[in-house]
Amino acid sequence: MSRASAPHSTAGFAAFLPYVCLLGAMVSLCVGTSLAKSLFPLVGAQGTSAYRVGFSALVLCLVWRPWRTPLNRKDLMAVVFYGAVMGAMNLCFYMAIRTIPLGLAIAIEFTGPLSLALLHARRLSHFAWIGLAVLGLALLLPLGDSSLDLDPVGVAFAAAAAVFWALYIVAGQRTGHLHGGQSVALGMLTAALIIAPFGIVAAGARLLDPVAIGLGLVVALVSSALPYSLEMVAMRGISKRSFGVVLSLEPAVGALVGLLVLGEHLVARQWLAIALVIAASVGATMSDQSGRRQEAPLHD
């Protein structure tokens, strides 16, 4: 390689790096969730969720030390609401993947932010994306096809997680003026306090098992701390529109990880459903009216 080509190569790698980090964040999250599923026989979905948010809260609080900056009552209530919704979203999602495949649960959960993005649909293209998402969800329902065999309770929990994900976005916007590290740390701490009773009631003394604790710590790091760190790197070099488009691939990543790690096989109809939800999410992101003003990186 010549000296003249070296700077160009370095610049190209720097431009590509944020996308690698975002893809890595999605893979890490899905792998961590797959590992979490292996904890279910030991402490249940509730106990695993308590481990995840509990250890994540501990790490985030140690890193950001959110108590250093006091909050007024309004901001504190906003952070508490943000954390409560975060906790409910995590718990419902873990309850969902007890009985339905990871990729399908993510696809159903994705309809939350998708519905929020399309809430103010005005153009014909917006309704087309809504139609794709609805068709994708319809394909996930058994409708007399025994080969799909989706547990209705699991689907209901995934749908609840979708609602909480939409509320999570709204709650996050209300805390947008606060320091990101402080609001996330306090929010995760709130989520841990809310979920802990569910985990204690469901798992009891099993939560004190050293093996379960070790696995719970790994789950927290791989499914929360590492993806969050990678996303922070990615957001510094990717526009909001591009970030949303790439993130739309998460149901497919989840399905692939579920297949490779958990052996969760999907039928062709379910893969098609995931593809339709992804297409709807990508389309909604690309046709967002605010997209023209979102080509700058998310962070300076």
C-alpha angles and dihedrals in degrees: 000000000000122000090244093057096047097077090047091051092048092050091050092052091048090053091049096045098079090057091050089051092050092049089047090052091054093047091047092050093049094044090049090050090050089052088049089057089059087059093058095087089054104043106358129239092292094052092046091051089050090052092049099050093033097055091038090054091050093051094044093048091050091049100042102026091208094189091075092080116050119221128217119239095263094051092044092054090048091053092047091052090047091052094045092053091045091053094047091048093052094046094048092048093051090047088052097052091053088081110012130057119271097240093051092048090053091048091053092044090051090066088074098068090032091058090047091052091050095042091104096042111164108153127071091244090059091057089048090059090048089052092051092050092048091048090050092052091046090055089054092059116090096230091181095318106123091191090073094053098174117176107240092213090054091048090050091052090049089051090050089051088053091055091048091048089057090048089046090059092050091047091048091054090054090057094042093108091059127084106281096225093048095049094046093047094048091042092052090047090053090048090051092052091051097046098040094078091053091050093047093049093047100041106019115174091000087080087070093060107121093219092051091046091052093049090045091055091050090049091051093050096044098040099037119010098042098042091046091052093047092048090052089057092045095050091059092065107027128076118237091249093052091044090055093047094051092043088056088073091069096098089056092046089050092050092050093047090047089053096046100038104028101024092237105164119198127202121237092259091057093049088051090051091053090048091053093050090049091049091050091049093048091046093049091050094048094047095047108133090223092055092099089064095043103070092100117089116272091242131030 
